[in-house]
Amino acid sequence: MTPLDCPRHPPADPPVTLRLNEALQLLAHSGLPEPTGEPGSVQWMQRLIDALVDLSSRDALTGLANRRAFQLALEREIDRVARSGEPALMLVADIDHFKLVNDRHGHAAGDEVIRAVAAVLADSVRPMDLVARVGGEEFAIILPNCPHTFGLTVAERIRQKVERMSVSVGNGRALSVSVSVGGAFAPQWVRSTPALWLERADLQLYAAKAAGRNRVLLEPTADSHVSHDEKRLLFDSTSFQDFL
Ligand SMILES: Nc1nc2c(ncn2[C@@H]2O[C@H](COP(=O)(O)OP(=O)(O)OP(=O)(O)O)[C@@H](O)[C@H]2O)c(=O)[nH]1
């Protein structure tokens, strides 16, 4: 074995030149200011990283959290609920017959409608709640520490606000749309998975669509329904020992 092969002395990496121009161009293109401070300093680099992290967490059309940020928040919230036992609600909202908006008024008008619905959602919840755009015309909201009695109130408030809203889409045209909303509370004290929680909320959304749209359906909480998979997670999980 030559000294060069020795794992204690791996070959030195070639010197790296930081390619920051692309990162700065990305910020400028997204309408974000350059980081403040001395370019190249540690503080400046940290601000640049913070801005890029923020950018990669946001949906470009609406400025809401994107699917990636939503998924991260969902995992954190599932964990928090299982430890604290606080009720947390997930709502999923989908614009009704949105394809018709695009088909009749064009894609740009559709984008305006998506932006307007996003603004209503963001405006209808508490600062601690996370509103995300998770698909084309589909949104999800995580409401931590949300009492069961408050769930229907907030979901219904969203539905009504969207119904009353008028979106101006140029050339003097104004559109009205509606949303269907489904929701489910995270099973308290039970280790669930993001996929199972989302699936429950989605089931309610599909039911709201099937029942005629422009309505809210929340999974009933009285029977504190726990699925077979969640029971398995509860009793199979080694981390269950953490709670004992
Ligand atoms: N303008 C615009 N349209 C989008 C965007 N993303 C997805 N869409 C469109 O959204 C439409 C979604 O249509 P569907 O999934 O058929 O649902 P829908 O017409 O809303 O009907 P229901 O959900 O059953 O009430 C499709 O036509 C997509 O092309 C976007 O970012 N902007």
The ligand as an SDF file (V2000), in Angstrom:
LIG
                    3D

 32 34  0  0  0  0  0  0  0  0999 V2000
  -54.3390   27.8730  -14.6400 N   0  0  0  0  0  0  0  0  0  0  0  0
  -53.7950   26.8040  -14.0590 C   0  0  0  0  0  0  0  0  0  0  0  0
  -54.3900   25.5820  -14.1860 N   0  0  0  0  0  0  0  0  0  0  0  0
  -53.8400   24.5320  -13.5800 C   0  0  0  0  0  0  0  0  0  0  0  0
  -52.6620   24.6460  -12.8170 C   0  0  0  0  0  0  0  0  0  0  0  0
  -52.3780   23.4200  -12.3240 N   0  0  0  0  0  0  0  0  0  0  0  0
  -53.3260   22.5700  -12.7600 C   0  0  0  0  0  0  0  0  0  0  0  0
  -54.2390   23.2300  -13.5180 N   0  0  0  0  0  0  0  0  0  0  0  0
  -55.4350   22.6890  -14.1600 C   0  0  0  0  0  0  0  0  0  0  0  0
  -56.4020   22.3660  -13.1700 O   0  0  0  0  0  0  0  0  0  0  0  0
  -57.3660   21.5030  -13.7680 C   0  0  0  0  0  0  0  0  0  0  0  0
  -57.8290   20.4940  -12.7350 C   0  0  0  0  0  0  0  0  0  0  0  0
  -58.9120   19.8460  -13.2600 O   0  0  0  0  0  0  0  0  0  0  0  0
  -59.5520   18.5410  -12.6590 P   0  0  0  0  0  0  0  0  0  0  0  0
  -58.5420   17.8110  -11.8240 O   0  0  0  0  0  0  0  0  0  0  0  0
  -60.1870   17.8050  -13.7860 O   0  0  0  0  0  0  0  0  0  0  0  0
  -60.6210   19.0010  -11.6520 O   0  0  0  0  0  0  0  0  0  0  0  0
  -61.7720   20.0900  -11.6980 P   0  0  0  0  0  0  0  0  0  0  0  0
  -62.0920   20.5530  -13.0780 O   0  0  0  0  0  0  0  0  0  0  0  0
  -61.3680   21.1600  -10.7370 O   0  0  0  0  0  0  0  0  0  0  0  0
  -63.0150   19.3020  -11.1600 O   0  0  0  0  0  0  0  0  0  0  0  0
  -63.3730   18.8520   -9.6960 P   0  0  0  0  0  0  0  0  0  0  0  0
  -62.0930   18.8900   -8.8580 O   0  0  0  0  0  0  0  0  0  0  0  0
  -63.8640   17.4630   -9.8800 O   0  0  0  0  0  0  0  0  0  0  0  0
  -64.4080   19.7840   -9.1940 O   0  0  0  0  0  0  0  0  0  0  0  0
  -56.6860   20.8610  -14.9740 C   0  0  0  0  0  0  0  0  0  0  0  0
  -57.2980   21.3480  -16.1400 O   0  0  0  0  0  0  0  0  0  0  0  0
  -55.2440   21.3880  -14.9070 C   0  0  0  0  0  0  0  0  0  0  0  0
  -54.6840   21.6300  -16.1760 O   0  0  0  0  0  0  0  0  0  0  0  0
  -52.0430   25.9330  -12.7240 C   0  0  0  0  0  0  0  0  0  0  0  0
  -51.0140   26.1380  -12.0780 O   0  0  0  0  0  0  0  0  0  0  0  0
  -52.6550   26.9700  -13.3470 N   0  0  0  0  0  0  0  0  0  0  0  0
  1  2  1  0
  2  3  2  0
  2 32  1  0
  3  4  1  0
  4  5  2  0
  4  8  1  0
  5  6  1  0
  5 30  1  0
  6  7  2  0
  7  8  1  0
  8  9  1  0
  9 10  1  0
  9 28  1  0
 10 11  1  0
 11 12  1  0
 11 26  1  0
 12 13  1  0
 13 14  1  0
 14 15  2  0
 14 16  1  0
 14 17  1  0
 17 18  1  0
 18 19  2  0
 18 20  1  0
 18 21  1  0
 21 22  1  0
 22 23  2  0
 22 24  1  0
 22 25  1  0
 26 27  1  0
 26 28  1  0
 28 29  1  0
 30 31  2  0
 30 32  1  0
M  END
$$$$
